[in-house]
Amino acid sequence: MKIAFFSTKSYDREYFDRFNANSQHRITYFEVSLNTNTANLAKGFEAVCVFVNDKLDKETLQKISENGIRAIALRCTGYNNVDIEAAAEKHIKILRVPAYSPQAVAEHAVALILTLNRKTHKAFNRIRENNFSIEHLTGFNLYGKTVGVIGTGLIGSSFCAIMKGFGCNVIAYDVKESDKLKEKGIEYKSLDDILISSDIISLHCPLTPDTYHLIDKNSISKMKKGVMLINTSRGGLINTQDAIDALKSEKLGYLGIDVYEQESGLFFKDLSESVVHDELIGRLMTFFNVLITGHQGFFTKEALEQIATTTLNNLSDFQNNVELVNEVKI
Ligand code: NAD
């Protein structure tokens, strides 16, 4: 099948070429993201393959449909960037990678916690400059702390298990509770209880109309002073301006984010020689207790292998007209 890949980087080409070795598909890689302005690049292809910041809104879907696209293969889990109703109207199938390596993202959330807490990023720079002082590097023991997990699907469950291993008291909120996690000693509470009781809060639910700005000034007001907030899920879960206000008032003690609500246009790009006009991220970067990574939670060898094999299998299933096990339906 002829597939147009958008938003591709060197690692996408490396892994997809490796797993498409028998050339079951004819892949053309584009570096640009897919949106209404680039939709005409999809002309002559049967499917597009996209990532988290490609924007498949109604207008883009209309254009790619006119260009003959019959399937969208997402190289990711979340599909909040696709208008699934509009795709259904155009009879375009949406395929995704439901689980590639939940551990990769869970482990990255833990990396953010440990770095913010024990300040290893600061220690690294100090030691390089022969500054062996440990002044202001004080952290806190994770052992015995209360960790609140919002969303206990694949990534959230893996995160719960790791934090249990640190000896934390892990409490969770999910619209669907997991009996398996309860058996492992995870206690489900109301969302308010999570906000009120946690020393660390980690977000692992998807971005939906219900969860948009789940963390805003109202929910932050219920949190403990000095709380650590971690988001490796989707930027839109946090109202960034409210988080900035809470950092200024010291209500938020630490913020670790791998995702950002205005990340499209910034993340996955080298802008080191450009003027960045995003005032919110600029303000976030002024805080000593904020750690930002550029959507790299998924980025392990194991996850890239799984993403490539599952995406290629999804496209083969579509081509062969067999059951689409990873189809996103309304
Ligand atoms: P999942 O579907 O396995 O789990 C999501 C959980 O959230 C489910 O248990 C669901 O019931 C729960 N949920 C849904 N609505 C909720 C609500 N309103 N309140 C509380 N819980 C709710 O998904 P997953 O694989 O664990 O991934 C979670 C999210 O992580 C994805 O949606 C995606 O946005 C993000 N993600 C980020 C990266 C990264 O690189 N940073 C990589 C993969 C996924």
Boltz pocket constraint, residues with backbone or C-beta under 6 A from the ligand:
constraints:
  - pocket:
      binder: B
      contacts: [[A, 77], [A, 78], [A, 98], [A, 99], [A, 102], [A, 105], [A, 150], [A, 151], [A, 152], [A, 153], [A, 154], [A, 155], [A, 156], [A, 173], [A, 174], [A, 175], [A, 176], [A, 204], [A, 205], [A, 206], [A, 207], [A, 208], [A, 210], [A, 211], [A, 232], [A, 233], [A, 234], [A, 258], [A, 259], [A, 295], [A, 296], [A, 297], [A, 298], [A, 299]]
      max_distance: 6.0
